[in-house]
């Protein structure tokens, strides 16, 4: 029988960032000591922590932070490609792109739901995004200058997302891990559509090939930065690995992405813009150059080329959607009232 949260009946916690009373010391509270032991044993057995299980406050906070940032990334990530829906060059490309962008919205919704199982409030998370208190992936702060960018986002950005997220299917928190399974299946489809689009362009005119190369040159380094700062400068990795939230470090996944992508670039016929990129026989991996970490810091802290535009658009969309949320809430209240009345009539 799994240990349940001993001090809360509904397994929920105050909004992230709210003050929490310190938990009693385990030695003084046998129920708490048993819950902690159960938590550690569950991790050691590679089993999942579920919403009603006891978990350390830090574990909960870390998950809310990562899942919220991830959800925000999916939602903000709709914008760079979404900008091309009206300009896609054929009905087929338009339909494919529309479906892809809708998938990203779905991913955001699964992830916000996963954050809600930890006690986070969706409205609060959105407010934290639009007022800059929570982050989203740096990659979505770069502009999409040509239709080739749509293909390169599918190939490189979704490719990096897959490398990062497939191990998260084994993350220790059940709702997050389960959400990742479906997300990864869809991301893998997105990656193929991007690669297919680029392959088509590479078989086209010289101008199209140049568009693809230009897009690769602009997106390569930002894609490597998606994996986060180098391990030595990553404040969260050690603890997140110990809690089995993350299963690999940022540098391990970055290396995996480079090794996976180099042969695909060769097949496509594009050059990756890194003079230091070469196979290292001894390591059995590709060596590659150092991303501009100052650029990553700048983009994360709001100074990227599109940060202001992305957040402003998200804020406006949220405000424009207020009437939909109000209508849905009014409808739900009406339904609830109807079932309450029907229940009363049945009981009478
Ligand atoms: N951008 O200590 P670490 C997608 C932050 S989804 C912005 O290494 P951690 C789908 C980090 O959060 C893409 N912020 O942190 C798609 C932390 O913040 P704090 C999103 C970044 O969490 C495709 C601080 O810096 N994917 O692409 C970035 O252990 C196409 C220190 O860093 C996920 O969110 C960054 N690149 O590792 C959609 C995956 N890197 O504590 C549309 C889940 C780091 O100061 C189109 N997340 N930070 O608030 C993760 O795996 C991890 O959170 C990492 C960062 C690996 C991103």
Boltz pocket constraint, residues with backbone or C-beta under 6 A from the ligand:
constraints:
  - pocket:
      binder: B
      contacts: [[A, 65], [A, 66], [A, 69], [A, 70], [A, 71], [A, 73], [A, 74], [A, 77], [A, 78], [A, 104], [A, 135], [A, 136], [A, 137], [A, 138], [A, 139], [A, 153], [A, 157], [A, 158], [A, 161], [A, 164], [A, 225], [A, 226], [A, 227], [A, 228], [A, 229], [A, 233], [A, 234], [A, 235], [A, 236], [A, 237], [A, 240], [A, 246], [A, 250], [A, 300]]
      max_distance: 6.0
